[in-house]
Amino acid sequence: MNLSFGVKVLVVVICVLFSVIVAIVAGLISHSPGSAIGQAVLYGGGAFAGCLLLCLAVLSALGVL
């Protein structure tokens, strides 16, 4: 697939935004009342990194990037 640079940038931005949504949901799910919020932030950060790497790997394997 031969996409222009602008389209590729938009695809990466969509991946980042999707990963942010996954990180927020993961952080909210992992947070329990009465506990420190730092653990939930770290959990969300790990979910963000994992989701972004997975999205970019799949798009690279499909030939989009």
C-alpha positions as CSV (number, residue, x, y, z in Angstrom):
1,M,0.0,0.0,0.0
2,N,1.5,3.3,-1.1
3,L,0.1,6.0,1.2
4,S,1.3,9.6,1.4
5,F,3.2,10.9,4.4
6,G,0.2,12.9,5.7
7,V,-2.0,9.8,5.7
8,K,0.7,7.8,7.5
9,V,1.0,10.5,10.2
10,L,-2.8,10.5,10.7
11,V,-2.8,6.7,11.1
12,V,-0.1,7.0,13.7
13,V,-2.1,9.7,15.5
14,I,-5.2,7.5,15.5
15,C,-3.1,4.7,17.0
16,V,-1.8,7.0,19.8
17,L,-5.3,8.3,20.6
18,F,-6.7,4.7,20.7
19,S,-3.8,3.8,23.0
20,V,-4.6,6.7,25.3
21,I,-8.2,5.5,25.6
22,V,-7.0,2.0,26.4
23,A,-4.6,3.4,29.0
24,I,-7.4,5.5,30.7
25,V,-9.7,2.5,30.9
26,A,-7.0,0.2,32.2
27,G,-6.0,2.8,34.8
28,L,-9.6,3.2,36.0
29,I,-10.2,-0.5,36.2
30,S,-7.0,-1.1,38.1
31,H,-7.6,1.7,40.6
32,S,-9.2,0.5,43.9
33,P,-10.6,3.0,46.5
34,G,-8.2,3.8,49.3
35,S,-5.0,2.9,47.4
36,A,-2.4,5.1,45.9
37,I,-3.1,6.5,42.5
38,G,0.5,5.9,41.4
39,Q,0.0,2.2,40.8
40,A,-3.0,2.9,38.5
41,V,-0.9,5.5,36.6
42,L,1.9,3.0,36.1
43,Y,-0.6,0.3,35.0
44,G,-2.2,2.7,32.5
45,G,1.3,3.6,31.2
46,G,2.1,0.0,30.6
47,A,-1.2,-0.5,28.9
48,F,-0.5,2.5,26.7
49,A,2.9,1.3,25.7
50,G,1.7,-2.2,25.0
51,C,-1.3,-1.1,22.9
52,L,0.7,1.4,20.9
53,L,3.4,-1.2,20.1
54,L,0.8,-3.7,19.1
55,C,-1.1,-1.3,16.9
56,L,2.1,-0.1,15.1
57,A,3.4,-3.7,14.7
58,V,0.1,-4.8,13.1
59,L,0.0,-1.8,10.8
60,S,3.6,-2.4,9.8
61,A,2.9,-6.1,9.1
62,L,0.0,-5.1,6.9
63,G,2.1,-2.7,5.0
64,V,0.3,0.5,6.0
65,L,3.3,2.1,7.6
